Amino acid sequence: MAYKDWIGNFWEPTKSVFTSFLNRLGLAWWVKIITASPICIYYFGPFISDREARNLQGGYIEDLIHEGATVTNLEIKCCQPSQLTVDIDLIDVD
C-alpha cells in the first residue's frame, strides 16, 4: 500500500470523528446560505475549516439554484446551527 493511500485510509474516518467533535464544541465551520425565493436560511456542514467550506460552497449554491431558489447571501461561519433549514415564511411572528 502506497503512503498516500495509507494516509487517505487513515484520514477519512478520523476526519469524520474530528469534525463531529468540533461541531459538538461549536467550533465547526458551516456554509450559511439565505435565499429570497423561497425565503429560507440553509446551513451546510459541518467542516473542519473555513477553507474546506469555501471549497464546497459552489456545489450547494448550484443545488439550490437548480431547485429554483434565488440565493441572496452567503456566509462562512463558525457556529452550531440548531436547524439546518429555516423556512422564514413559516415562522409565526405574532
N, C-alpha and C positions, 0 to 999 in steps of 0.2 A: 504494500500500500504506500503510495507516494505521500510525502509530508503534507502537501496541500490537501489531499483527500482526508488525511487523518485529522487535520485542523478543522476542516468542514464538518466531519462527522462528530467531532467533539463540540464545536461551537454552536451548531444549530439547537440541540436540546438545552445546552447551557444558556444560550441567549434567551430562550423562552422563559426559563426559570428566573433569570436575572431581570427580564422585562416585567414579569409578574411581581417580583419583589419591589422594584422601583414604583410600580403602579400602586401597590398597597401603601407605600410611603407617601404617595402623592408627588413623586419625583419623575414620573414618566412624561414623555412628550406626546402631544396629541395634535392632530390637524383639526382645526375648528373651521367649518365652512357654513356661512349663512347664505340662504337662498331667498329670493324675492317671490318666486312662483314655483312651488308653494312657499309660504313664509315659514321657514324651518331653520333650526340650527342642527348641524350634524357634527359628530365627533368621530374621528378615525384614529385608531391607535390601539394600544399604547406602543411607543417607540423608545428605544434606549437613548437616542439623541435627536436634537433638532435637525441635524444633517440627514439622518435616516428618514425623518418625517418629510423634510423638503424633497428628498429624492423620490418619494412615493406619492406626493400630493397631486401630481398631474393625473394619475390614474383615477383618483377619487373625483376630481373635477370632471374628467371625461365621462365617468359613470353617471354623475348627476345630470350633466348636460344631455347625455344620451336618454335619460329618463324624462327629459323635458323641463328640468329645473333651470332657473336663472341664477347663477352664482353672483352675489353682490359683495361678499367679503370673505377673506381667508386669513387665518391667523395660526401660527405655530406656537403652541404654548405648553408650558409645564403645568399640569393640573391633574385633577382626578374627577372627571365628569360623573355625575350621578345618573344621567341618562345619555344614551348615545344619539338619540334623535329627539329633538324637542319641536313639536308642531305648535307654532305660536298661534295659529288660527284656532286651536282647540283649547287654549288657556282662557279660563274664565277670570276676567279682571274685576268682577263685582265682589 
